[in-house]
Amino acid sequence: MDVPLWLALLVVGVLGVKLIRPPWWLIAALLLGGYLLADSVLAPVIDSTVK
């Protein structure tokens, strides 16, 4: 079964919020920080570290 990446991330995110119940400001800060890091100069370094 092939599942799109966006769907898998959405399911994991929804389950994480329901089970762990982090504050919404923390979720917003992590999403905004990830978005800003993906478009920064550090993106190639992070990409090579993750792979």
C-alpha positions in Angstrom: 0.0 0.0 0.0 1.4 3.4 -1.0 0.6 6.2 1.4 1.4 9.8 0.5 3.9 11.5 2.8 1.6 14.4 3.6 -1.1 11.9 4.7 1.3 10.0 6.9 2.6 13.2 8.5 -0.9 14.4 9.1 -1.9 11.2 10.9 1.2 11.2 13.0 0.6 14.9 13.9 -3.0 14.4 14.8 -2.2 11.3 17.0 0.7 13.2 18.6 -1.5 16.1 19.5 -4.3 13.9 20.9 -2.0 11.6 22.9 0.7 14.0 24.2 -1.4 17.2 24.3 1.4 19.8 23.8 0.5 23.5 24.1 -0.6 25.0 20.8 2.2 27.7 21.0 4.8 24.9 21.0 3.2 23.3 17.9 3.1 26.7 16.1 6.7 27.4 17.1 8.0 24.0 15.8 6.1 24.4 12.5 7.3 27.9 12.0 10.8 27.0 12.9 10.9 24.0 10.6 9.5 26.1 7.8 12.1 28.8 8.3 15.0 26.3 8.6 13.9 24.6 5.4 14.4 27.8 3.5 17.6 28.9 5.2 21.3 28.5 4.5 21.4 25.6 6.9 19.0 23.5 4.8 21.8 21.6 2.9 23.6 20.8 6.1 20.4 19.5 7.7 19.6 17.5 4.6 23.0 15.8 4.5 22.8 15.1 8.3 19.4 13.5 8.1 20.3 11.4 5.1 
